[in-house]
Amino acid sequence: MINAIVNLAINYPFSLTPHGLYHQSRAILGGDTSQRLKDIRCPTLILVGKQDILTPVKFSEQLAQGIPNAELIVLERGGHGFLIETPETVTSAMLRFLSDLPKTRKPLM
C-alpha cells in the first residue's frame, strides 16, 4: 500500500507548481464561506481521517455544525489521504449514508 502511494505521488501528472501551491494556500486561508453553510439543503456526509494534519477533525466538526442535518464520520485510521489509505472503510461509510437517504426523489426523466 505504501509503495502504491509513493508511486502515485512520484508519477502524478498534475503536480502543483510552487506558484500554484502559493495561490492555492492563499485562497484557502483567505476564503471564508462559513456563513453560507446554513444554506446547504442536500444530504451531506462529512468524512475526515483522525490523523489528518492538513484539515484537522475540528474543521470537519465546524462544517457539520454549520450544515443542517449533516452527518460527520471521523475515521479512526487515515489522514488527509484517507480515501487511498482506507478505501474499504470509506466505501462502506458512503454506501451506508446513501442507502439511508429517503427514496422519494423524482426520476430525472
N, C-alpha and C positions, 0 to 999 in steps of 0.2 A: 504494500500500500504506500509506504513512504517513498519508495523508488518511483512509483507512478506519479505521485505528486511532484517530486523533484523534476522528473522528466517533463511533466506538463508545464511547470514554471520555466524551465530552460527553453523549451520549444514553443512557448505560447506566441502565436503570431501577432497578437495585438498588445504587446507590452507598451507601457506608458513611457513617454519621454520625460526627462526632468521638467521640461516646460509644461507638459500636460499634467504631471503629478502636482506641480506647484499650483496650477489653476484649479485643479480638482479639489485639492485640500482647502484652498481659499473659498471656493464655493460651498463646501461642506461646513466650514467654520463660520462663514458669513451668512448662511441661509437659515431662516427660522420660519417654518410653516406650522409651528405647533398650534397656533390659534385656529388653523383650518382643520385640524384633526376631528373636531366635533361634527364636521360636515360630511364625513365619510359614512355612507349609509349601506354599504355592502358588507357581507360577512367577511371578517378579517381574522386571519391566523397569523400570529407573530411568533416566529421561531428564532431562537438565539442559542448559541453554544455557551455553556457555563464558563469556558476558558477563553472566550472572545476578548482580546485586549484592544482591538480596533473599535468595536462597538460593544462596550460592556453591557451586561444584563440591565443595568439601571436605565439605559436608553430605551431598551425594549419595554421595560416596565412603564416608562413615561408614555410611550406610544400606546400601550394597552390601556392606560388610564385615560388617555385623550380620545380614543376612538370608541364610540358607543358599541357595547357588546362585543368588543374584540376578545379573542382568546389568545393568551400567552402561554407558550410552552418553552421552558428552559431545558435544553438538552443537557443531561449530566456529562456526556462526553462530547468533545469537539470545541473548536474555537471558531474563528471567523470563517474557516472553510468547512463548516460542519456538513455541508451537502456532499462534499467529497470524502470527508473523514468518517461519516456515519450515514451513508446513503439509505440503508435499510430502516434506520430509526426515523429519518426524515420522511421517507416514503410512507411509512406506517402512520406517522402523525398526520400527514397531509391527506391520506386516504380516509382516515377516521374522521377528520374535520369535514371533508367533502361529503362523506356518507351521512353525516349528521345534519346536513343542510336540509331545509324544507324542500319537498318535492313539488312545489306549487308554481314553479316557473312556467311561463307560457313558451311554447315552441317558437323558434326563430322564424319558421316559415309558415 
